[in-house]
Every structure is written in structure tokens, then in C-alpha cells.
Amino acid sequence: MSFHFTLAQTDEIGVAIAAVIQPGDCIGLVGDLGAGKTTLARSILGALGLKGEAPSPSFAIVQHYAPPETSMPVLHVDLYRIDDAAEIAELGLDEARDDHVLLIEWPERMGTSMWSDMMRLQIDFDGEDARRLTALVPPAWEGRWPFPQ
């Protein structure tokens, strides 16, 4: 499933995803630097109730949000600085999946430990202000994915 969008439409996409997201969901955000991964994550967080701009987790690696700040617990994770997939186990993401939403930038750094039920959203440049979103929608999202397939 793939469609074009402008950066101005990122909030609409985030709102649509946030409307169907639930604890236990994991969304992997894939794309080059500057493609819009953090922007989409911020849109989802805003739609889940976060006031103000979410800091990029680039240096902290994991940013945690919980009610009442957001409507449900969320981990916003940036794996860009992870060199060895074995380091990811120390972040406690497996345990957090039980009751959190996980928004993971650079999920490909997980290697073979990437979860098969992770929704992967690939964001590619498609012009100066345009992007292409390609979604790999796992069975866990069937019937909930808010965009035509």
C-alpha cells in the first residue's frame, strides 16, 4: 500500500493512525535522514494528546510518554545511533510492548530481532515538499489500517 502526501498532510496521517492505535502496537518508521520519520511520530503523539513539540529521541534513544500526557503509554525510539542489534535488548522494548505503543525510527537496526507484527511505514522523498508513504500492514492491523489498501 502506497500513496503520495505533502509535508502539510503529515498531521492528517498522524491523526488517522492515532485514532486506531492501541497498546501493543509497534510502528517502524523507515526512511532517509530528513524524510519525515520524526515529523510523523510527532503528529501521532500530538493526536494522542501530547501538548507542545516532542523532542527528537536521537540522543536519548528512548522518549517515554504516559497518561495524562498522552492517552496511552508510548515509547518513541530512535535506533539510528545503535551499531549492534544486541544493544537493543538493553532498552527493554520487548517488555514495553505489553502495554505501550512503540514508535521506532530506524527499525532496520533491529536486524533479525525485528518483530514480524511491526507495521512498517517507509517514507521516501518524492519532490521538494512531497513524500511517498509505503505501508507494510501486518495481519494485526487488518481492519484497522485507516487508509485504502
DSSP file (Angstrom, degrees, kcal/mol; ACC not computed):
  #  RESIDUE AA STRUCTURE BP1 BP2  ACC     N-H-->O    O-->H-N    N-H-->O    O-->H-N    TCO  KAPPA ALPHA  PHI   PSI    X-CA   Y-CA   Z-CA
    1    1 A M              0   0    0      0, 0.0   134,-2.8     0, 0.0     2,-0.3   0.000 360.0 360.0 360.0 129.9    0.0    0.0    0.0
    2    2 A S  E     +A  134   0A   0    132,-0.2     2,-0.3   147,-0.0   132,-0.2  -0.999 360.0 167.5-149.2 144.2    1.5    3.3   -1.1
    3    3 A F  E     -A  133   0A   0    130,-2.1   130,-3.1    -2,-0.3     2,-0.2  -0.990  30.9-114.2-154.6 158.8    0.4    6.9   -1.5
    4    4 A H  E     +A  132   0A   0     -2,-0.3     2,-0.3   128,-0.2   128,-0.2  -0.625  36.1 168.4 -89.0 149.6    1.8   10.4   -2.1
    5    5 A F  E     -A  131   0A   0    126,-2.5   126,-3.1    -2,-0.2     2,-0.2  -0.982  29.1-123.0-153.6 160.8    1.5   13.1    0.5
    6    6 A T  E >   -A  130   0A   0     -2,-0.3     3,-1.6   124,-0.2     4,-0.3  -0.669  33.5-110.4 -99.2 161.5    2.8   16.6    1.2
    7    7 A L  G >  S+     0   0    0    122,-1.7     3,-1.4     1,-0.3     4,-0.3   0.834 119.3  62.7 -59.8 -30.8    4.5   17.5    4.4
    8    8 A A  G 3  S+     0   0    0    121,-0.3     3,-0.4     1,-0.3     4,-0.3   0.743  99.8  54.8 -65.2 -22.4    1.5   19.7    5.3
    9    9 A Q  G <> S+     0   0    0     -3,-1.6     4,-1.8     1,-0.2    -1,-0.3   0.444  79.1  95.5 -89.9  -0.8   -0.6   16.5    5.3
   10   10 A T  H <> S+     0   0    0     -3,-1.4     4,-2.6    -4,-0.3    -1,-0.2   0.891  81.3  53.6 -59.3 -40.9    1.6   14.7    7.8
   11   11 A D  H  > S+     0   0    0     -3,-0.4     4,-2.6    -4,-0.3    -1,-0.2   0.897 106.1  53.0 -61.8 -39.3   -0.7   15.8   10.7
   12   12 A E  H  > S+     0   0    0     -4,-0.3     4,-2.1     2,-0.2    -1,-0.2   0.901 110.4  47.7 -61.8 -40.7   -3.7   14.3    9.0
   13   13 A I  H  X S+     0   0    0     -4,-1.8     4,-2.3     2,-0.2    -2,-0.2   0.927 112.0  49.8 -66.0 -44.7   -1.9   11.0    8.6
   14   14 A G  H  X S+     0   0    0     -4,-2.6     4,-2.7     1,-0.2    -2,-0.2   0.894 110.4  49.9 -60.5 -41.5   -0.8   11.0   12.2
   15   15 A V  H  X S+     0   0    0     -4,-2.6     4,-1.6     2,-0.2    -1,-0.2   0.912 110.5  50.1 -63.8 -43.4   -4.3   11.7   13.4
   16   16 A A  H  < S+     0   0    0     -4,-2.1     4,-0.5     2,-0.2    -2,-0.2   0.899 114.0  44.5 -63.8 -41.1   -5.7    8.8   11.3
   17   17 A I  H >X S+     0   0    0     -4,-2.3     3,-1.5     1,-0.2     4,-1.0   0.927 111.2  53.1 -68.9 -44.3   -3.1    6.4   12.7
   18   18 A A  H 3< S+     0   0    0     -4,-2.7     3,-0.2     1,-0.3    -1,-0.2   0.804  99.4  64.7 -61.7 -29.0   -3.6    7.6   16.3
   19   19 A A  T 3< S+     0   0    0     -4,-1.6    -1,-0.3     1,-0.2    -2,-0.2   0.729 114.6  29.2 -67.1 -21.2   -7.3    7.0   16.0
   20   20 A V  T <4 S+     0   0    0     -3,-1.5    -1,-0.2    -4,-0.5    -2,-0.2   0.429  93.5 112.5-118.4  -1.6   -6.8    3.3   15.6
   21   21 A I     <  -     0   0    0     -4,-1.0    80,-0.1    -3,-0.2    -3,-0.0  -0.363  41.1-178.9 -74.2 152.9   -3.6    2.6   17.5
   22   22 A Q    >   -     0   0    0     78,-0.1     3,-2.2    -2,-0.1    78,-0.1  -0.985  39.2 -75.7-148.3 156.1   -3.7    0.6   20.7
   23   23 A P  T 3  S+     0   0    0      0, 0.0    78,-0.3     0, 0.0     3,-0.1  -0.243 118.0  39.2 -52.9 139.5   -1.2   -0.6   23.3
   24   24 A G  T 3  S+     0   0    0     76,-3.1     2,-0.2     1,-0.4    77,-0.2   0.148  87.6 123.5 100.8 -16.5    0.9   -3.4   22.0
   25   25 A D    <   -     0   0    0     -3,-2.2    77,-2.5    93,-0.1     2,-0.4  -0.523  42.9-164.0 -77.3 144.1    1.1   -1.8   18.5
   26   26 A C  E     -b  102   0A   0     91,-0.4    93,-2.5    75,-0.2     2,-0.5  -0.995   3.3-168.6-130.2 126.5    4.6   -1.2   17.1
   27   27 A I  E     -bc 103 119A   0     75,-3.1    77,-3.1    -2,-0.4     2,-0.5  -0.968   8.0-155.3-118.0 120.2    5.2    1.1   14.2
   28   28 A G  E     -bc 104 120A   0     91,-3.7    93,-3.3    -2,-0.5     2,-0.6  -0.836   6.7-153.7 -93.7 127.2    8.5    1.1   12.5
   29   29 A L  E     -bc 105 121A   0     75,-3.4    77,-2.0    -2,-0.5     2,-0.4  -0.903  17.2-176.1-106.5 114.6    9.4    4.4   10.7
   30   30 A V  E     + c   0 122A   0     91,-2.8    93,-3.2    -2,-0.6     2,-0.2  -0.873  24.0  98.3-115.3 139.6   11.8    3.8    7.8
   31   31 A G  E     - c   0 123A   0     -2,-0.4    93,-0.1    91,-0.2     3,-0.1  -0.836  65.3 -67.5 160.9 165.5   13.4    6.4    5.6
   32   32 A D  S >  S-     0   0    0     91,-0.5     3,-2.0    -2,-0.2     5,-0.3  -0.169  70.5 -71.7 -66.8 165.3   16.4    8.6    4.9
   33   33 A L  T 3  S+     0   0    0      1,-0.3    -1,-0.2     2,-0.1     0, 0.0  -0.384 123.6  16.2 -55.7 132.1   17.5   11.4    7.1
   34   34 A G  T 3  S+     0   0    0     -3,-0.1    -1,-0.3    -2,-0.1    -2,-0.1   0.477  87.7 120.2  82.6   2.6   15.1   14.3    6.8
   35   35 A A  S <  S-     0   0    0     -3,-2.0    -2,-0.1    88,-0.1    89,-0.1   0.795  90.2 -94.6 -72.3 -27.6   12.3   12.2    5.1
   36   36 A G  S  > S+     0   0    0     -4,-0.3     4,-2.3    87,-0.1     5,-0.2   0.571  80.7 131.8 125.5  15.6    9.8   12.9    7.9
   37   37 A K  H  > S+     0   0    0     -5,-0.3     4,-2.3     2,-0.2     5,-0.2   0.952  83.0  40.8 -61.8 -50.8   10.0   10.0   10.4
   38   38 A T  H  > S+     0   0    0      1,-0.2     4,-2.8     2,-0.2    -1,-0.2   0.878 113.0  55.8 -66.8 -37.2   10.2   12.2   13.4
   39   39 A T  H  > S+     0   0    0      2,-0.2     4,-1.8     1,-0.2    -1,-0.2   0.916 109.9  45.4 -61.4 -43.2    7.6   14.6   12.0
   40   40 A L  H  X S+     0   0    0     -4,-2.3     4,-2.3     2,-0.2    -2,-0.2   0.914 112.1  51.4 -67.2 -42.0    5.1   11.7   11.6
   41   41 A A  H  X S+     0   0    0     -4,-2.3     4,-2.6     1,-0.2    -2,-0.2   0.918 109.9  50.3 -59.6 -42.9    5.9   10.4   15.1
   42   42 A R  H  X S+     0   0    0     -4,-2.8     4,-2.6     1,-0.2    -1,-0.2   0.872 108.4  52.8 -63.4 -36.7    5.3   13.9   16.5
   43   43 A S  H  X S+     0   0    0     -4,-1.8     4,-2.1     2,-0.2    -1,-0.2   0.911 110.4  47.0 -64.9 -41.9    1.9   14.0   14.6
   44   44 A I  H  X S+     0   0    0     -4,-2.3     4,-1.4     2,-0.2    -2,-0.2   0.934 113.0  49.0 -63.6 -46.1    0.9   10.7   16.2
   45   45 A L  H  <>S+     0   0    0     -4,-2.6     5,-2.4     1,-0.2     3,-0.2   0.901 110.5  51.0 -61.6 -41.2    2.0   11.8   19.6
   46   46 A G  H ><5S+     0   0    0     -4,-2.6     3,-1.6     1,-0.2    -1,-0.2   0.902 108.6  51.0 -62.1 -40.7    0.1   15.1   19.2
   47   47 A A  H 3<5S+     0   0    0     -4,-2.1    -1,-0.2     1,-0.3    -2,-0.2   0.751 105.1  57.8 -69.0 -23.0   -3.1   13.2   18.2
   48   48 A L  T 3<5S-     0   0    0     -4,-1.4    23,-2.8    -3,-0.2    -1,-0.3   0.355 132.8 -90.3 -87.4   5.2   -2.6   11.1   21.3
   49   49 A G  T < 5S+     0   0    0     -3,-1.6     2,-0.2     1,-0.3    -3,-0.2   0.348  73.1 150.4 110.8  -6.4   -2.8   14.3   23.4
   50   50 A L      < -     0   0    0     -5,-2.4     2,-0.4    -6,-0.1    -1,-0.3  -0.428  35.0-147.3 -65.1 126.0    0.8   15.5   23.7
   51   51 A K        +     0   0    0     -2,-0.2    -1,-0.1    18,-0.2     2,-0.0  -0.751  61.7   8.4 -92.1 140.1    0.9   19.2   24.1
   52   52 A G  S    S-     0   0    0     -2,-0.4     2,-0.4     2,-0.1     0, 0.0  -0.191 107.9 -42.8  81.0-179.5    3.9   21.0   22.6
   53   53 A E        -     0   0    0      1,-0.0    -2,-0.1    -2,-0.0   -11,-0.0  -0.712  54.4-127.7 -91.1 131.5    6.6   19.5   20.4
   54   54 A A        -     0   0    0     -2,-0.4     2,-0.1    -4,-0.1   -12,-0.1  -0.560  28.9-117.4 -72.2 134.2    8.0   16.2   21.3
   55   55 A P        -     0   0    0      0, 0.0    -1,-0.1     0, 0.0     8,-0.0  -0.425  32.6-102.4 -69.2 149.4   11.8   16.2   21.5
   56   56 A S        -     0   0    0      1,-0.1     3,-0.5    -2,-0.1     4,-0.4  -0.526  22.3-142.8 -68.2 136.6   13.6   14.0   19.0
   57   57 A P     >  +     0   0    0      0, 0.0     4,-2.8     0, 0.0    21,-0.4   0.244  67.0 117.2 -85.0  16.8   14.9   10.8   20.7
   58   58 A S  T  4 S+     0   0    0      1,-0.2    23,-0.3     2,-0.2    20,-0.0   0.865  87.3  23.3 -53.2 -42.7   18.1   10.9   18.7
   59   59 A F  T  4 S+     0   0    0     -3,-0.5    -1,-0.2     1,-0.1     3,-0.1   0.819 127.4  45.8 -96.6 -34.8   20.4   11.3   21.7
   60   60 A A  T  4 S-     0   0    0     -4,-0.4     2,-1.6     1,-0.1    -2,-0.2   0.752  89.2-154.4 -75.0 -22.9   18.2    9.9   24.5
   61   61 A I  S  < S+     0   0    0     -4,-2.8    17,-2.6    -5,-0.1     2,-0.4  -0.276  74.1  47.1  74.3 -45.1   17.3    6.9   22.2
   62   62 A V  E     -D   77   0A   0     -2,-1.6     2,-0.5    15,-0.2    15,-0.2  -0.986  62.7-171.6-128.8 126.7   14.0    6.4   24.1
   63   63 A Q  E     -D   76   0A   0     13,-2.7    13,-2.8    -2,-0.4     2,-0.4  -0.974  16.6-152.3-112.0 127.7   11.4    9.1   25.0
   64   64 A H  E     -D   75   0A   0     -2,-0.5     2,-0.4    11,-0.2    11,-0.2  -0.835  13.7-178.0-104.5 135.9    8.7    7.8   27.3
   65   65 A Y  E     +D   74   0A   0      9,-2.7     9,-2.7    -2,-0.4    -2,-0.0  -0.986   7.9 169.4-130.0 141.6    5.2    9.4   27.4
   66   66 A A    >   -     0   0    0     -2,-0.4     3,-1.7     7,-0.2     4,-0.5  -0.976  34.9 -41.1-148.0 158.5    2.3    8.3   29.7
   67   67 A P  T 3  S+     0   0    0      0, 0.0     4,-0.1     0, 0.0   -18,-0.0  -0.315 117.7  28.3 -56.8 143.1   -1.1    9.4   30.7
   68   68 A P  T 3  S+     0   0    0      0, 0.0     3,-0.0     0, 0.0    -3,-0.0  -0.994 124.0  53.2 -87.8   0.6   -2.2   12.1   31.4
   69   69 A E  S <  S+     0   0    0     -3,-1.7     2,-0.3     1,-0.1   -18,-0.2   0.885 128.5  11.8 -60.9 -39.5    0.4   13.5   29.0
   70   70 A T  S    S-     0   0    0     -4,-0.5   -21,-0.2   -20,-0.1    -1,-0.1  -0.902  84.1-111.0-132.2 162.5   -0.8   11.1   26.3
   71   71 A S  S    S+     0   0    0    -23,-2.8   -22,-0.1    -2,-0.3    -2,-0.0   0.679 101.7  10.6 -71.2 -16.4   -4.0    9.0   26.1
   72   72 A M  S    S-     0   0    0    -24,-0.2     2,-0.1   -50,-0.0    28,-0.1  -0.967  98.5 -78.0-152.4 161.0   -1.9    5.8   26.4
   73   73 A P        -     0   0    0      0, 0.0    28,-2.3     0, 0.0     2,-0.4  -0.433  52.1-178.0 -66.6 135.5    1.7    4.9   27.2
   74   74 A V  E     -De  65 101A   0     -9,-2.7    -9,-2.7    26,-0.2     2,-0.5  -0.997  20.8-158.0-136.8 138.0    4.0    5.5   24.3
   75   75 A L  E     -De  64 102A   0     26,-2.8    28,-2.9    -2,-0.4     2,-0.6  -0.984   7.7-161.6-112.0 124.1    7.7    4.9   23.7
   76   76 A H  E     -De  63 103A   0    -13,-2.8   -13,-2.7    -2,-0.5     2,-0.4  -0.937  20.2-173.3-103.8 116.3    9.3    7.0   20.9
   77   77 A V  E     -De  62 104A   0     26,-3.2    28,-3.4    -2,-0.6     2,-0.5  -0.887  20.9-166.5-119.9 138.4   12.5    5.3   20.0
   78   78 A D  E     + e   0 105A   0    -17,-2.6     3,-0.4   -21,-0.4    28,-0.2  -0.950   6.2 179.0-125.5 110.5   15.3    6.3   17.6
   79   79 A L    >   +     0   0    0     26,-2.4     3,-1.9    -2,-0.5    27,-0.1   0.276  49.1 111.2 -93.6  10.6   17.8    3.5   16.9
   80   80 A Y  T 3  S+     0   0    0      1,-0.3    -1,-0.2    25,-0.1    26,-0.1   0.860  79.8  46.4 -54.6 -40.2   20.0    5.5   14.5
   81   81 A R  T 3  S+     0   0    0     -3,-0.4     2,-0.6   -23,-0.3    -1,-0.3   0.419  86.9 107.1 -87.1   3.0   22.9    5.5   16.9
   82   82 A I    <   +     0   0    0     -3,-1.9     3,-0.1     1,-0.2    -3,-0.0  -0.723  40.4 176.0 -83.6 122.2   22.7    1.8   17.7
   83   83 A D        +     0   0    0     -2,-0.6     2,-0.5     1,-0.2    -1,-0.2   0.754  67.4  44.5 -95.6 -28.7   25.5   -0.1   16.0
   84   84 A D  S >  S-     0   0    0      1,-0.1     3,-2.2    27,-0.0     4,-0.4  -0.973  70.2-144.3-124.4 122.4   24.9   -3.6   17.3
   85   85 A A  G >  S+     0   0    0     -2,-0.5     3,-1.3     1,-0.3     4,-0.5   0.765  98.6  69.9 -56.1 -26.0   21.4   -5.1   17.4
   86   86 A A  G >  S+     0   0    0      1,-0.3     3,-0.8     2,-0.2     4,-0.4   0.788  88.2  64.6 -63.5 -26.4   22.3   -6.8   20.6
   87   87 A E  G X  S+     0   0    0     -3,-2.2     3,-1.0     1,-0.2     4,-0.3   0.754  87.5  71.0 -66.1 -24.2   22.3   -3.4   22.3
   88   88 A I  G X >S+     0   0    0     -3,-1.3     3,-1.8    -4,-0.4     5,-0.6   0.818  84.0  67.0 -66.5 -31.0   18.6   -3.1   21.7
   89   89 A A  G X 5S+     0   0    0     -3,-0.8     3,-1.2    -4,-0.5    -1,-0.3   0.828  93.1  61.7 -58.3 -31.0   17.8   -5.8   24.3
   90   90 A E  G < 5S+     0   0    0     -3,-1.0    -1,-0.3    -4,-0.4    -2,-0.2   0.655  90.5  68.7 -70.3 -15.3   19.0   -3.4   27.0
   91   91 A L  G < 5S-     0   0    0     -3,-1.8    -1,-0.2    -4,-0.3    -2,-0.2   0.648 100.1-131.0 -80.5 -14.4   16.3   -0.8   26.0
   92   92 A G  T <>5 +     0   0    0     -3,-1.2     4,-1.8    -4,-0.4     5,-0.1   0.760  57.7 143.2  73.8  25.9   13.5   -3.1   27.4
   93   93 A L  H  >< +     0   0    0     -5,-0.6     4,-1.5     1,-0.2    -4,-0.1   0.875  66.1  58.0 -67.6 -37.0   11.3   -2.7   24.2
   94   94 A D  H  4 S+     0   0    0      1,-0.2     4,-0.4     2,-0.2     3,-0.3   0.922 110.2  43.8 -58.2 -44.2   10.1   -6.3   24.4
   95   95 A E  H >4 S+     0   0    0      1,-0.2     3,-1.2     2,-0.2     4,-0.3   0.878 110.2  55.5 -68.8 -37.9    8.7   -5.8   27.9
   96   96 A A  H >X S+     0   0    0     -4,-1.8     4,-1.5     1,-0.2     3,-1.1   0.752  90.0  75.9 -68.1 -23.8    7.2   -2.4   27.0
   97   97 A R  T 3< S+     0   0    0     -4,-1.5    -1,-0.2    -3,-0.3    -2,-0.2   0.768  81.1  71.2 -61.0 -24.6    5.2   -3.9   24.1
   98   98 A D  T <4 S+     0   0    0     -3,-1.2    -1,-0.2    -4,-0.4    -2,-0.2   0.882 122.5   3.5 -59.7 -39.4    2.7   -5.4   26.5
   99   99 A D  T <4 S+     0   0    0     -3,-1.1     2,-0.3    -4,-0.3    -1,-0.2   0.247 116.9  75.4-137.4  14.5    1.2   -2.1   27.5
  100  100 A H     <  -     0   0    0     -4,-1.5   -76,-3.1   -28,-0.1     2,-0.5  -0.847  69.3-124.2-122.3 159.9    2.8    0.6   25.3
  101  101 A V  E     - e   0  74A   0    -28,-2.3   -26,-2.8    -2,-0.3     2,-0.5  -0.891  31.1-149.8 -92.5 136.0    2.6    1.8   21.8
  102  102 A L  E     -be  26  75A   0    -77,-2.5   -75,-3.1    -2,-0.5     2,-0.6  -0.953  15.2-172.3-113.2 124.6    6.1    1.8   20.2
  103  103 A L  E     -be  27  76A   0    -28,-2.9   -26,-3.2    -2,-0.5     2,-0.6  -0.958  17.5-172.1-110.7 109.5    7.1    4.3   17.5
  104  104 A I  E     -be  28  77A   0    -77,-3.1   -75,-3.4    -2,-0.6     2,-0.3  -0.906  12.8-159.3-117.2 115.3   10.5    3.2   16.3
  105  105 A E  E    S+be  29  78A   0    -28,-3.4   -26,-2.4    -2,-0.6   -75,-0.2  -0.712  82.0  14.7 -86.7 142.1   12.7    5.2   14.0
  106  106 A W  S >  S+     0   0    0    -77,-2.0     3,-1.9    -2,-0.3    -1,-0.2   0.910  72.3 167.9  62.0  47.3   15.3    3.2   12.1
  107  107 A P  G >   +     0   0    0      0, 0.0     3,-2.4     0, 0.0     4,-0.2   0.728  63.8  78.2 -64.6 -19.6   13.8   -0.2   13.0
  108  108 A E  G >  S+     0   0    0      1,-0.3     3,-1.4     2,-0.2     6,-0.1   0.726  78.7  72.3 -61.5 -18.6   16.1   -1.9   10.4
  109  109 A R  G <  S+     0   0    0     -3,-1.9    -1,-0.3     1,-0.3   -21,-0.1   0.634  82.0  72.4 -68.9 -12.8   18.8   -1.6   13.1
  110  110 A M  G X  S-     0   0    0     -3,-2.4     3,-1.8     1,-0.2    -1,-0.3   0.676  83.0-172.1 -74.5 -16.8   17.0   -4.3   15.0
  111  111 A G  G X   -     0   0    0     -3,-1.4     3,-1.5     1,-0.3    -1,-0.2  -0.343  64.9  -9.0  60.7-135.3   18.2   -6.8   12.4
  112  112 A T  G 3  S+     0   0    0      1,-0.3    -1,-0.3    -3,-0.1    -2,-0.1   0.584 128.4  70.9 -73.6  -9.1   16.7  -10.3   12.8
  113  113 A S  G <   +     0   0    0     -3,-1.8    -1,-0.3     2,-0.1     2,-0.2   0.403  67.9 122.4 -88.2   5.0   15.1   -9.3   16.1
  114  114 A M  S <  S-     0   0    0     -3,-1.5     2,-0.1    -6,-0.1    -6,-0.0  -0.491  72.0-111.4 -65.9 133.0   12.6   -7.0   14.3
  115  115 A W    >   -     0   0    0     -2,-0.2     3,-1.3     1,-0.1    -1,-0.1  -0.409  12.3-139.4 -70.8 139.0    9.1   -8.2   15.2
  116  116 A S  T 3  S+     0   0    0      1,-0.3    -1,-0.1    -2,-0.1    -2,-0.1   0.728 102.0  56.1 -70.6 -21.6    7.1   -9.7   12.4
  117  117 A D  T 3  S+     0   0    0     21,-0.1     2,-0.4     2,-0.1   -91,-0.4   0.288  79.4 119.8 -94.9  11.6    3.9   -7.9   13.5
  118  118 A M    <   -     0   0    0     -3,-1.3     2,-0.5   -93,-0.1   -91,-0.2  -0.604  65.1-130.6 -75.2 129.9    5.5   -4.5   13.4
  119  119 A M  E     -c   27   0A   0    -93,-2.5   -91,-3.7    -2,-0.4     2,-0.6  -0.700  24.2-152.4 -76.2 129.1    3.8   -2.1   11.0
  120  120 A R  E     -cF  28 136A   0     16,-1.6    16,-2.7    -2,-0.5     2,-0.6  -0.926  11.5-169.3-110.6 123.3    6.5   -0.6    8.8
  121  121 A L  E     -cF  29 135A   0    -93,-3.3   -91,-2.8    -2,-0.6     2,-0.5  -0.936   6.6-161.9-112.0 110.5    6.0    2.8    7.3
  122  122 A Q  E     -cF  30 134A   0     12,-3.2    12,-2.6    -2,-0.6     2,-0.6  -0.815   3.5-164.2 -93.4 124.6    8.6    3.7    4.6
  123  123 A I  E     +cF  31 133A   0    -93,-3.2   -91,-0.5    -2,-0.5     2,-0.4  -0.951  11.5 180.0-112.7 120.9    8.8    7.4    3.9
  124  124 A D  E     - F   0 132A   0      8,-2.5     8,-2.3    -2,-0.6     2,-0.1  -0.905  33.5-104.7-120.3 148.0   10.6    8.4    0.7
  125  125 A F  E     + F   0 131A   0     -2,-0.4     6,-0.2     6,-0.2     3,-0.1  -0.456  35.7 172.8 -64.9 139.4   11.3   11.7   -0.8
  126  126 A D        -     0   0    0      4,-2.4     2,-0.2     1,-0.7     5,-0.2  -0.250  65.6 -35.3-143.8  47.3    9.1   12.4   -3.8
  127  127 A G  S    S-     0   0    0      1,-0.2    -1,-0.7     3,-0.1     3,-0.2  -0.608  89.5 -57.9 118.2 177.7   10.0   16.0   -4.6
  128  128 A E  S    S+     0   0    0      1,-0.2    -1,-0.2    -2,-0.2    -3,-0.0   0.910 134.9  12.0 -62.9 -46.2   10.9   19.0   -2.5
  129  129 A D  S    S+     0   0    0     -3,-0.1  -122,-1.7    -4,-0.0     2,-0.3   0.167 115.5  88.5-116.8  15.4    7.7   19.1   -0.4
  130  130 A A  E     -A    6   0A   0   -124,-0.2    -4,-2.4    -3,-0.2     2,-0.3  -0.859  48.7-176.9-120.2 151.7    6.3   15.7   -1.3
  131  131 A R  E     -AF   5 125A   0   -126,-3.1  -126,-2.5    -2,-0.3     2,-0.5  -0.916  20.9-134.3-137.2 163.1    6.7   12.2    0.1
  132  132 A R  E     -AF   4 124A   0     -8,-2.3    -8,-2.5    -2,-0.3     2,-0.6  -0.994  17.1-157.2-119.5 128.1    5.6    8.7   -0.7
  133  133 A L  E     -AF   3 123A   0   -130,-3.1  -130,-2.1    -2,-0.5     2,-0.5  -0.925   8.4-173.1-105.7 123.3    4.4    6.6    2.2
  134  134 A T  E     -AF   2 122A   0    -12,-2.6   -12,-3.2    -2,-0.6     2,-0.5  -0.976   8.9-160.1-116.7 123.3    4.6    2.8    1.7
  135  135 A A  E     - F   0 121A   0   -134,-2.8     2,-0.8    -2,-0.5   -14,-0.2  -0.885  16.3-159.6-109.6 130.5    3.0    0.7    4.4
  136  136 A L  E     - F   0 120A   0    -16,-2.7   -16,-1.6    -2,-0.5    -2,-0.0  -0.906  24.1-161.0-101.3 100.8    3.6   -2.9    5.1
  137  137 A V        -     0   0    0     -2,-0.8   -18,-0.1   -18,-0.2   -19,-0.1  -0.751   2.5-149.7 -93.8 113.3    0.5   -3.7    7.1
  138  138 A P    >   -     0   0    0      0, 0.0     3,-2.2     0, 0.0     4,-0.5  -0.317  31.9-100.3 -76.5 164.6    0.7   -6.9    9.2
  139  139 A P  G >  S+     0   0    0      0, 0.0     3,-1.4     0, 0.0   -22,-0.1   0.812 119.1  68.1 -53.7 -32.5   -2.3   -9.1   10.0
  140  140 A A  G 3  S+     0   0    0      1,-0.3   -23,-0.1     3,-0.1   -21,-0.0   0.727 103.7  45.4 -61.2 -20.1   -2.6   -7.5   13.4
  141  141 A W  G X> S+     0   0    0     -3,-2.2     3,-2.6     3,-0.1     4,-1.9   0.484  80.8 124.6-101.4  -5.6   -3.6   -4.2   11.7
  142  142 A E  T <4 S+     0   0    0     -3,-1.4     0, 0.0    -4,-0.5     0, 0.0  -0.339  82.1  16.7 -59.7 133.3   -6.1   -5.7    9.2
  143  143 A G  T 34 S+     0   0    0      2,-0.1    -1,-0.3     1,-0.0    -2,-0.1   0.238 124.1  63.3  86.0 -12.9   -9.4   -4.0    9.6
  144  144 A R  T <4  +     0   0    0     -3,-2.6    -2,-0.2     3,-0.0    -3,-0.1   0.663  64.7 110.5-111.8 -25.1   -7.8   -1.1   11.5
  145  145 A W     <  -     0   0    0     -4,-1.9    -2,-0.1     1,-0.2     4,-0.1  -0.343  60.8-148.8 -57.6 120.8   -5.4    0.4    8.9
  146  146 A P        +     0   0    0      0, 0.0    -1,-0.2     0, 0.0  -129,-0.0   0.411  68.4  71.5 -81.2   3.8   -7.1    3.8    8.2
  147  147 A F  S    S-     0   0    0      1,-0.0    -3,-0.0  -130,-0.0    -2,-0.0  -0.884  92.0 -93.3-120.4 150.7   -6.0    4.2    4.5
  148  148 A P              0   0    0      0, 0.0    -1,-0.0     0, 0.0     0, 0.0  -0.261 360.0 360.0 -58.4 143.8   -7.2    2.3    1.4
  149  149 A Q              0   0    0   -148,-0.1  -147,-0.0    -4,-0.1    -2,-0.0   0.416 360.0 360.0-105.7 360.0   -5.0   -0.7    0.5
